[in-house]
Amino acid sequence: MKADNEDGKALKSLILAKQGSAKMAFRVLIIGGTGQVGAAVVRALAAEPSCAEIVMVNRRAIPATADASVRQVVLDTAAAGFPAEVSKLAQGMVAQGGLVHGASCVGVGQGSMKWSEEELKALEIGVVGGFARGCRAGGITRFALLSAVGSSSKSRIRYVRVMGLKEEMVQGTGFQRLAVFRPGIISGNAHTPRYVAWLGRLVPGRFGTIEQDDIASAFVAEFVSSPAPNGVVYFENGAMRQRSRALSE
């Protein structure tokens, strides 16, 4: 297994060297990478030659992947020292040079109906907030956040309101660039019934259906393009599809 990992690292280094300045190598520190969308993002990152490393912050260990660029670090997300532990990880990644992105794909999805508002806030604002603060304290200046369509802290809809509060909290962390992804109905997701995804295709615009893989590719496109930091940018269904297509071209 160790030899296979070393071979994988060598191959990826060779690809990066051949690419030269075409694509700048980058690393990603991600939380929520074991969820439906998060796992799709990790797979897409592992397939991207310019991604040198993906570090997953998990609450519990999962089976190791065959890709040498992916590693996991198990942390107690409920502990008071969680942000500090994330900061140490971020510092270590930043010290290696090149761009380092933070990413949160945390999300409850369909199960949110069974959660109280306090439970939702503990995860979406408490855990994600601690992770974001740790990333920023560790020197990461660019962050990508999975949210939801229509998010607003003033909404009367509980889930949408919590998503809006999460966005505001991460925005207040002070990243130079914050990319917020707001998908509508996610197709290809185990939490989305097939009939809901089908009906969503009849709904135009941002509230309709988007493929989970398009969301994942849009995340990767954000990391690959490495635009100059320019505050907060929002990506809804149409923009995510465009970024997904551009990545494959």
PAZAPA-4460 file (N, C-alpha, C; in steps of 0.05 Angstrom, whole numbers, plus 32768, in hexadecimal, padded with zeros to 4 digits):
% residues 249
    n_x    n_y    n_z   ca_x   ca_y   ca_z    c_x    c_y    c_z   seq   type   mol
   8011   7FE8   8000   8000   8000   8000   8011   8019   8000     1      M     A
   8027   8019   8010   8039   8030   8012   8045   8035   7FF7     2      K     A
   804E   8020   7FE9   805B   8023   7FCF   8047   802F   7FBB     3      A     A
   802E   8025   7FBC   8019   8030   7FAA   8015   804E   7FAF     4      D     A
   8015   8055   7FC9   8011   8072   7FCF   8028   8083   7FC5     5      N     A
   8041   8078   7FC8   8058   8087   7FBE   8057   808A   7FA0     6      E     A
   804F   8074   7F92   804C   8075   7F75   8038   808A   7F6D     7      D     A
   8021   808B   7F7C   800C   809E   7F76   8016   80BA   7F79     8      G     A
   8025   80BF   7F8F   8030   80DA   7F93   8043   80E2   7F7D     9      K     A
   8054   80CF   7F75   8068   80D4   7F60   805A   80DB   7F46    10      A     A
   8045   80CC   7F3F   8036   80D0   7F27   8029   80EC   7F27    11      L     A
   801D   80F3   7F3D   8010   810D   7F3F   8024   8124   7F3D    12      K     A
   803C   8120   7F49   8051   8134   7F47   805A   8138   7F2A    13      S     A
   805C   8121   7F1C   8064   8122   7F00   8050   8131   7EEF    14      L     A
   8036   812C   7EF4   8021   813A   7EE5   8022   8158   7EEA    15      I     A
   8026   815F   7F03   8027   817B   7F0B   803F   8189   7EFD    16      L     A
   8055   817B   7EFC   806D   8186   7EF0   8069   818A   7ED2    17      A     A
   805C   8177   7EC5   8056   817A   7EA9   8043   8191   7EA3    18      K     A
   8031   8196   7EB5   801E   81AC   7EB1   802B   81C7   7EB2    19      Q     A
   8041   81C8   7EC1   804F   81E2   7EC3   803D   81F7   7ED0    20      G     A
   803C   820E   7EC3   802C   8224   7ECD   800F   8224   7EC4    21      S     A
   8007   820F   7EB5   7FEC   820E   7EAB   7FD8   820E   7EC2    22      A     A
   7FDE   81FF   7ED7   7FCD   81FE   7EEE   7FDE   81FE   7F07    23      K     A
   7FD8   820F   7F19   7FE8   8211   7F32   7FDF   81FB   7F45    24      M     A
   7FF2   81ED   7F51   7FEB   81D8   7F64   7FDE   81E5   7F7D    25      A     A
   7FCC   81D6   7F89   7FBE   81E0   7FA0   7FB7   81C9   7FB3    26      F     A
   7FB1   81D0   7FCC   7FA8   81BC   7FE0   7F8E   81C5   7FEB    27      R     A
   7F7F   81B2   7FF6   7F64   81B8   8001   7F61   81AB   801C    28      V     A
   7F59   81BB   8030   7F51   81B1   804A   7F33   81B1   804B    29      L     A
   7F26   819A   804E   7F09   8198   804B   7EFC   818B   8063    30      I     A
   7EE5   8195   806A   7ED4   8188   807E   7EB9   8181   8070    31      I     A
   7EAD   816B   8078   7E95   8162   806B   7E9A   8151   8053    32      G     A
   7EB3   8147   8050   7EBA   8138   8039   7EB0   811B   8039    33      G     A
   7EA2   8113   804E   7E97   80F8   804E   7E79   80F8   8047    34      T     A
   7E6D   8110   8044   7E51   8112   803D   7E4D   810E   801F    35      G     A
   7E35   8110   8016   7E2F   810B   7FFA   7E3D   811E   7FE7    36      Q     A
   7E39   8138   7FEB   7E46   814C   7FDA   7E64   814C   7FE0    37      V     A
   7E6B   814C   7FF9   7E87   814D   8001   7E97   8136   7FF5    38      G     A
   7E8D   811E   7FF5   7E9B   8107   7FE9   7E9F   810B   7FCB    39      A     A
   7E8B   8117   7FBE   7E8D   811C   7FA2   7EA3   8131   7F9D    40      A     A
   7EA5   8145   7FAE   7EBA   8159   7FAB   7ED5   814D   7FAF    41      V     A
   7ED8   813B   7FC3   7EF2   812E   7FC8   7EFA   811D   7FB0    42      V     A
   7EE7   810E   7FA4   7EED   80FE   7F8D   7EF6   810F   7F75    43      R     A
   7EE8   8126   7F72   7EEF   8138   7F5B   7F0A   8144   7F60    44      A     A
   7F11   814B   7F79   7F2B   8156   7F7F   7F41   8141   7F7A    45      L     A
   7F3C   8128   7F82   7F50   8113   7F7F   7F55   810E   7F61    46      A     A
   7F42   8114   7F50   7F45   8110   7F33   7F52   8128   7F26    47      A     A
   7F55   813E   7F34   7F61   8156   7F29   7F7F   8156   7F2D    48      E     A
   7F8F   8154   7F17   7FAC   8152   7F1A   7FB9   8169   7F29    49      P     A
   7FAE   8181   7F28   7FBA   8198   7F35   7FB5   8199   7F53    50      S     A
   7FA4   8187   7F5D   7F9F   8186   7F79   7FB4   8174   7F86    51      C     A
   7FC6   8180   7F95   7FDC   8171   7FA1   7FD5   8161   7FBA    52      A     A
   7FC0   816B   7FC9   7FB9   815E   7FE2   7F9D   8166   7FEA    53      E     A
   7F8F   8152   7FF5   7F74   8156   8001   7F75   814C   801D    54      I     A
   7F71   815D   8030   7F71   8155   804C   7F54   8157   8057    55      V     A
   7F49   8140   805E   7F2E   813E   8067   7F2E   813F   8086    56      M     A
   7F1E   8151   8091   7F1A   8152   80AE   7F00   8143   80B4    57      V     A
   7F03   812C   80C2   7EEC   811B   80C7   7EE7   8117   80E5    58      N     A
   7ECE   8112   80EC   7EC8   810C   8108   7ED0   80F0   8110    59      R     A
   7ED0   80DE   80FC   7ED9   80C3   8101   7EE6   80B8   80E8    60      R     A
   7EF7   80A4   80EC   7F07   809A   80D6   7EF6   808B   80C2    61      A     A
   7EFD   808E   80A8   7EF0   807F   8093   7F05   806F   8084    62      I     A
   7EFE   805B   8075   7F12   804C   8066   7F23   805D   8054    63      P     A
   7F3D   8058   8054   7F4F   8069   8044   7F4A   8065   8026    64      A     A
   7F4E   807A   8017   7F4B   8079   7FFA   7F65   806F   7FED    65      T     A
   7F63   8067   7FD4   7F7A   805D   7FC6   7F8B   8075   7FBC    66      A     A
   7F80   808D   7FBC   7F8F   80A4   7FB2   7FA1   80AF   7FC7    67      D     A
   7FBB   80B0   7FC1   7FCF   80B9   7FD4   7FCC   80D6   7FDC    68      A     A
   7FBE   80E6   7FCC   7FBC   8103   7FD2   7FA6   8109   7FE7    69      S     A
   7F96   80F4   7FEE   7F81   80F8   8001   7F89   80EC   801C    70      V     A
   7F87   80FC   8031   7F8B   80F2   804C   7F76   80FD   805F    71      R     A
   7F72   80EF   8074   7F5D   80F8   8087   7F6A   80FD   80A3    72      Q     A
   7F5E   8110   80B1   7F66   8116   80CC   7F4D   8116   80DD    73      V     A
   7F4C   8105   80F1   7F35   8103   8102   7F37   8116   8119    74      V     A
   7F22   8128   811C   7F22   813C   8131   7F06   813C   813E    75      L     A
   7F06   8143   8157   7EEC   8146   8166   7EE1   8162   8160    76      D     A
   7ECE   8163   814E   7EC3   817D   8145   7EB4   818B   815B    77      T     A
   7EAD   817D   8170   7E9E   818A   8186   7EB0   8194   819C    78      A     A
   7ECA   818F   819A   7EDD   8197   81AF   7EE3   81B5   81AD    79      A     A
   7EE9   81C1   81C4   7EEF   81DD   81C4   7F08   81E4   81B4    80      A     A
   7F1A   81D0   81B3   7F33   81D5   81A5   7F32   81CF   8187    81      G     A
   7F1A   81C9   817C   7F18   81C1   8160   7F23   81D7   814D    82      F     A
   7F1C   81F1   8150   7F28   8205   813E   7F46   8205   813F    83      P     A
   7F52   8202   8157   7F6F   8203   8159   7F7C   81EB   814B    84      A     A
   7F6F   81D4   814C   7F79   81BC   813E   7F78   81C0   8120    85      E     A
   7F62   81CC   8116   7F60   81D2   80FA   7F75   81E6   80F1    86      V     A
   7F7A   81FA   8103   7F8F   820E   80FD   7FAA   8201   80F9    87      S     A
   7FB1   81ED   810A   7FCA   81E0   8107   7FCC   81D1   80EC    88      K     A
   7FB6   81C4   80E5   7FB6   81B7   80CB   7FBB   81CA   80B4    89      L     A
   7FAC   81E1   80B5   7FAE   81F5   80A1   7FCA   8200   809F    90      A     A
   7FD6   8206   80B6   7FF1   8211   80B6   8005   81FE   80A9    91      Q     A
   8002   81E4   80AF   8014   81D0   80A2   8011   81CF   8084    92      G     A
   7FF8   81D2   807A   7FF4   81D2   805D   7FFE   81EB   8050    93      M     A
   7FF9   8202   805D   8002   821B   8052   8020   821D   8051    94      V     A
   802E   8211   8065   804B   8211   8066   8058   8203   804F    95      A     A
   8049   81F1   8042   8054   81E2   802B   8055   81F3   8011    96      Q     A
   8048   820A   8012   8048   821C   7FFB   8031   8216   7FE8    97      G     A
   802D   8229   7FD6   8017   8226   7FC3   7FFC   822E   7FD0    98      G     A
   7FE7   822D   7FC0   7FCD   8235   7FCA   7FC0   821F   7FDB    99      L     A
   7FB3   8227   7FF0   7FA4   8215   8001   7F88   8220   8004   100      V     A
   7F74   820F   7FFF   7F58   8217   8001   7F4B   8208   8018   101      H     A
   7F3A   8216   8026   7F29   8209   803A   7F0E   8203   802D   102      G     A
   7F00   81EE   8035   7EE6   81E7   8029   7ED5   81DA   803E   103      A     A
   7EBC   81E2   803E   7EA8   81D4   804F   7E91   81CA   803E   104      S     A
   7E8D   81B0   803F   7E76   81A3   8031   7E63   8197   8045   105      C     A
   7E64   81A1   805E   7E52   8198   8073   7E35   819E   806B   106      V     A
   7E24   818B   806F   7E08   818F   8069   7DF7   8178   8073   107      G     A
   7DDF   817E   807C   7DCE   8169   8087   7DBB   815F   8071   108      V     A
   7DB4   8170   805E   7DA2   8167   8049   7D86   8161   8053   109      G     A
   7D7B   814B   8048   7D5F   8143   804E   7D5B   813E   806C   110      Q     A
   7D70   8136   807A   7D6D   8130   8096   7D69   8148   80A7   111      G     A
   7D6C   8160   809C   7D69   8178   80AC   7D4D   817B   80B8   112      S     A
   7D39   816E   80AC   7D1E   816F   80B6   7D1B   8163   80D2   113      M     A
   7D2E   8150   80D8   7D2D   8143   80F2   7D3D   8151   8107   114      K     A
   7D4C   8165   80FF   7D5E   8173   8111   7D50   818C   811D   115      W     A
   7D56   8192   8136   7D4D   81AB   8141   7D5E   81C2   8136   116      S     A
   7D55   81DB   8139   7D65   81F1   8130   7D7F   81F3   813F   117      E     A
   7D7F   81EC   8159   7D97   81ED   8169   7DAB   81D8   815F   118      E     A
   7DA2   81C1   8157   7DB4   81AC   814C   7DBF   81B5   8131   119      E     A
   7DAF   81C0   8121   7DB8   81CA   8107   7DCE   81DF   810B   120      L     A
   7DC9   81F2   811D   7DDC   8207   8122   7DF6   81FD   812D   121      K     A
   7DF4   81E8   813E   7E0C   81DD   814A   7E1F   81D2   8134   122      A     A
   7E13   81C6   811F   7E23   81BA   8109   7E2A   81D0   80F5   123      L     A
   7E16   81DD   80EA   7E1B   81EF   80D3   7E29   8208   80DB   124      E     A
   7E25   8211   80F3   7E32   822A   80FC   7E48   8224   8110   125      I     A
   7E43   8212   8123   7E58   820C   8136   7E70   81FE   812B   126      G     A
   7E6B   81E7   811E   7E81   81D7   8113   7E8E   81E4   80FB   127      V     A
   7E7D   81ED   80E8   7E88   81FA   80D0   7E96   8214   80D8   128      V     A
   7E8B   8222   80EB   7E97   823B   80F4   7EB3   8236   8100   129      G     A
   7EB5   8221   8111   7ECE   821A   811D   7EE3   8212   8108   130      G     A
   7EDA   8203   80F4   7EEC   81FB   80DF   7EF5   8214   80CF   131      F     A
   7EE3   8225   80C8   7EEA   823D   80B8   7EFE   824F   80C8   132      A     A
   7EF9   8253   80E1   7F0B   8263   80F1   7F26   8257   80F3   133      R     A
   7F27   823C   80F6   7F41   822E   80F7   7F50   8231   80DD   134      G     A
   7F42   822F   80C6   7F4E   8232   80AC   7F5B   824E   80A9   135      C     A
   7F4B   8262   80B1   7F54   827E   80AE   7F6C   8283   80C1   136      R     A
   7F6A   8279   80D9   7F80   827E   80EC   7F9A   8270   80E3   137      A     A
   7F96   825A   80D4   7FAD   824B   80CA   7FB9   8256   80B0   138      G     A
   7FAE   826C   80A6   7FBA   8279   808F   7FAC   8274   8075   139      G     A
   7F95   8266   8075   7F86   8261   805C   7F75   827A   8057   140      I     A
   7F77   8284   803E   7F69   829C   8037   7F51   8298   8024   141      T     A
   7F4E   827F   8019   7F39   8279   8006   7F28   8262   8011   142      R     A
   7F0E   8266   800F   7EFC   8252   801B   7EE4   824D   8009   143      F     A
   7EDB   8234   8007   7EC3   822D   7FF7   7EAF   8220   800A   144      A     A
   7E96   8229   8008   7E81   8221   801B   7E69   8217   800D   145      L     A
   7E60   81FF   8015   7E47   81F3   800B   7E30   81FE   801C   146      L     A
   7E1D   820B   800E   7E06   8216   801C   7DED   820B   800E   147      S     A
   7DD9   821B   800A   7DC0   8212   7FFD   7DB2   822A   7FEF   148      A     A
   7DA3   8224   7FDB   7D95   8238   7FCC   7D82   8248   7FDE   149      V     A
   7D82   8262   7FD9   7D6F   8274   7FE8   7D78   827A   8004   150      G     A
   7D90   8273   800C   7D99   8276   8028   7D96   8294   8030   151      S     A
   7D8B   8297   8048   7D87   82B2   8053   7D83   82B0   8071   152      S     A
   7D92   82BF   8080   7D90   82BF   809D   7D75   82CA   80A6   153      S     A
   7D66   82D7   8094   7D4D   82E3   809B   7D35   82D2   8092   154      K     A
   7D3B   82BB   8086   7D25   82A9   807C   7D15   829E   8093   155      S     A
   7CFB   8298   808E   7CEA   828B   80A1   7CEE   826D   80A1   156      R     A
   7CFB   8263   808C   7D00   8246   8089   7D19   8240   8099   157      I     A
   7D16   822E   80AC   7D2C   8228   80BF   7D47   8221   80B1   158      R     A
   7D46   820D   809F   7D5F   8204   8092   7D6C   821A   8082   159      Y     A
   7D5C   8228   8073   7D66   823E   8062   7D72   8254   8074   160      V     A
   7D64   8259   808A   7D6E   826E   809D   7D89   8266   80A9   161      R     A
   7D8C   824D   80B1   7DA5   8244   80BC   7DBC   8245   80A7   162      V     A
   7DB5   823E   808E   7DC9   8240   8079   7DD2   825D   8076   163      M     A
   7DBF   8270   8077   7DC6   828C   8075   7DD8   8295   808C   164      G     A
   7DD2   828C   80A4   7DE2   8293   80BB   7DFE   8287   80B8   165      L     A
   7E00   826F   80AD   7E1A   8262   80A8   7E2A   8273   8094   166      K     A
   7E1E   827B   807F   7E2C   828C   806B   7E37   82A5   8078   167      E     A
   7E26   82B2   8087   7E2E   82CC   8094   7E46   82C7   80A7   168      E     A
   7E44   82B1   80B6   7E59   82AA   80C9   7E74   82A6   80BB   169      M     A
   7E74   8296   80A5   7E8D   8291   8097   7E97   82AA   8089   170      V     A
   7E85   82BA   807F   7E8D   82D3   8072   7E9B   82E5   8086   171      Q     A
   7E92   82E5   809F   7E9E   82F5   80B4   7EB9   82EB   80BD   172      G     A
   7EC1   82D4   80B4   7EDB   82C9   80BC   7EF2   82D8   80B0   173      T     A
   7EED   82E4   8099   7F01   82F5   808D   7F12   82E9   8077   174      G     A
   7F07   82D6   8068   7F16   82CA   8052   7F18   82DF   803B   175      F     A
   7F2E   82DF   802D   7F32   82F1   8017   7F1F   82EA   8000   176      Q     A
   7F1A   82D0   7FFD   7F06   82C7   7FE9   7EF5   82B2   7FF5   177      R     A
   7EDB   82B5   7FF4   7EC8   82A2   7FFD   7EB5   829B   7FE7   178      L     A
   7EB5   8281   7FDE   7EA3   8278   7FC9   7E8D   8268   7FD6   179      A     A
   7E74   8271   7FD3   7E5D   8264   7FDF   7E4D   8256   7FCA   180      V     A
   7E49   823C   7FCD   7E3B   822C   7FBA   7E1E   8226   7FC4   181      F     A
   7E0A   822E   7FB4   7DEF   822D   7FBC   7DDE   821B   7FA9   182      R     A
   7DE1   8201   7FAB   7DD2   81F0   7F99   7DB4   81EF   7F9F   183      P     A
   7DA4   81E8   7F8B   7D88   81E3   7F8F   7D84   81C6   7F97   184      G     A
   7D73   81B8   7F88   7D6E   819B   7F8D   7D86   818B   7F82   185      I     A
   7D92   817B   7F93   7DAA   816D   7F8B   7DA4   8151   7F81   186      I     A
   7DA8   814D   7F67   7DA4   8132   7F5B   7DBD   8121   7F5E   187      S     A
   7DBA   8107   7F62   7DD1   80F6   7F65   7DD9   80F4   7F82   188      G     A
   7DC8   80FF   7F94   7DCE   8100   7FB0   7DBB   80EC   7FBE   189      N     A
   7DC6   80DB   7FD0   7DB6   80C7   7FDD   7D9F   80D2   7FEE   190      A     A
   7DA2   80EC   7FF6   7D8E   80F9   8006   7D77   8105   7FF6   191      H     A
   7D7A   8105   7FDB   7D65   8110   7FCA   7D56   80FA   7FBC   192      T     A
   7D3C   80F6   7FC2   7D2C   80E2   7FB5   7D2D   80E6   7F96   193      P     A
   7D2C   80D1   7F87   7D2E   80D3   7F6A   7D17   80E4   7F5F   194      R     A
   7CFF   80E0   7F6A   7CE9   80EF   7F5E   7CEB   810D   7F64   195      Y     A
   7CF8   8115   7F7A   7CFD   8131   7F80   7D11   813D   7F6C   196      V     A
   7D26   812E   7F67   7D3A   8137   7F54   7D2E   813A   7F38   197      A     A
   7D1C   8127   7F31   7D0F   8128   7F16   7CFC   8140   7F15   198      W     A
   7CED   8144   7F29   7CDB   815C   7F29   7CEB   8176   7F29   199      L     A
   7D02   8175   7F36   7D12   818D   7F37   7D1C   8196   7F1B   200      G     A
   7D1E   8182   7F09   7D27   8189   7EED   7D12   819A   7EDF   201      R     A
   7CFA   819A   7EE9   7CE4   81AA   7EDD   7CE4   81C7   7EE8   202      L     A
   7CF5   81CB   7EFC   7CF6   81E5   7F09   7D0E   81F4   7EFE   203      V     A
   7D0A   820A   7EF0   7D21   8219   7EE5   7D31   8228   7EFA   204      P     A
   7D49   822F   7EF2   7D59   8241   7F03   7D65   8234   7F1C   205      G     A
   7D6A   8245   7F2F   7D7A   823D   7F46   7D6C   8229   7F59   206      R     A
   7D52   8227   7F58   7D44   8215   7F6A   7D41   81F9   7F5E   207      F     A
   7D49   81F6   7F46   7D46   81DC   7F38   7D5C   81C8   7F40   208      G     A
   7D5E   81B3   7F2F   7D71   819E   7F35   7D8C   81A3   7F2A   209      T     A
   7DA0   819B   7F39   7DBC   819C   7F2F   7DC9   8181   7F36   210      I     A
   7DDA   8177   7F24   7DE8   815E   7F29   7DFD   8162   7F3F   211      E     A
   7DFF   814E   7F50   7E13   814F   7F66   7E2F   8152   7F5B   212      Q     A
   7E35   8144   7F45   7E4F   8145   7F39   7E56   8161   7F2E   213      D     A
   7E41   8170   7F25   7E46   818B   7F1C   7E4E   819D   7F33   214      D     A
   7E42   8198   7F4A   7E49   81A8   7F62   7E67   81A2   7F69   215      I     A
   7E6E   8189   7F69   7E89   8181   7F6F   7E9D   818D   7F5B   216      A     A
   7E97   818C   7F42   7EA9   8198   7F2E   7EAB   81B6   7F31   217      S     A
   7E95   81C3   7F39   7E95   81E0   7F3D   7EA8   81E7   7F54   218      A     A
   7EA8   81D7   7F69   7EBB   81DB   7F7F   7ED7   81DA   7F75   219      F     A
   7EDD   81C4   7F65   7EF8   81C1   7F5B   7F00   81D8   7F49   220      V     A
   7EED   81E1   7F38   7EF3   81F7   7F26   7EFA   8210   7F36   221      A     A
   7EED   8214   7F4D   7EF4   822B   7F5E   7F11   8229   7F68   222      E     A
   7F1A   8211   7F6F   7F35   820E   7F78   7F49   8210   7F61   223      F     A
   7F43   8205   7F4A   7F55   8205   7F34   7F59   8220   7F28   224      V     A
   7F43   8230   7F25   7F45   824A   7F18   7F55   825E   7F28   225      S     A
   7F55   825C   7F42   7F65   826D   7F54   7F63   828A   7F4C   226      S     A
   7F4B   8296   7F4A   7F49   82B2   7F44   7F53   82C3   7F5B   227      P     A
   7F59   82DC   7F54   7F62   82EE   7F69   7F4C   82F1   7F7E   228      A     A
   7F53   82F2   7F98   7F3F   82F5   7FAD   7F2E   830D   7FA8   229      P     A
   7F14   830A   7FA9   7F02   8321   7FA4   7EE9   831F   7FB5   230      N     A
   7EEC   8318   7FCE   7ED6   8318   7FE0   7EC5   82FF   7FDE   231      G     A
   7EAA   8303   7FDF   7E98   82ED   7FDF   7E8B   82E9   7FC3   232      V     A
   7E8B   82D0   7FBA   7E7D   82CA   7FA0   7E69   82B3   7FA5   233      V     A
   7E53   82B4   7F97   7E3E   82A0   7F9B   7E3A   8291   7F81   234      Y     A
   7E37   8276   7F83   7E32   8265   7F6C   7E18   8256   7F70   235      F     A
   7E05   825A   7F5F   7DEC   824B   7F5F   7DEC   8238   7F48   236      E     A
   7DD6   822A   7F43   7DD6   8214   7F30   7DE3   821A   7F15   237      N     A
   7DDA   8230   7F08   7DE5   8237   7EEE   7E03   823B   7EEE   238      G     A
   7E0C   824B   7F01   7E29   8251   7F03   7E39   8238   7F09   239      A     A
   7E2E   8226   7F19   7E3D   820D   7F1F   7E3F   81FB   7F06   240      M     A
   7E2A   81FA   7EF7   7E2B   81EA   7EDE   7E40   81F6   7ECB   241      R     A
   7E41   8210   7EC9   7E54   821D   7EB7   7E71   8217   7EC0   242      Q     A
   7E75   8218   7EDA   7E90   8212   7EE4   7E97   81F5   7EE0   243      R     A
   7E84   81E4   7EE3   7E88   81C7   7EDF   7E90   81C2   7EC2   244      S     A
   7E82   81CE   7EAF   7E88   81CA   7E93   7EA3   81D5   7E8C   245      R     A
   7EAA   81EC   7E97   7EC3   81F9   7E91   7EDB   81E8   7E9B   246      A     A
   7ED6   81DA   7EB2   7EEC   81CA   7EBD   7EF2   81B2   7EAB   247      L     A
   7EDE   81A7   7E9D   7EE2   8190   7E8C   7EEC   8197   7E71   248      S     A
   7EEC   81B0   7E6A   7EF5   81B8   7E4F   7F13   81B8   7E4C   249      E     A
***
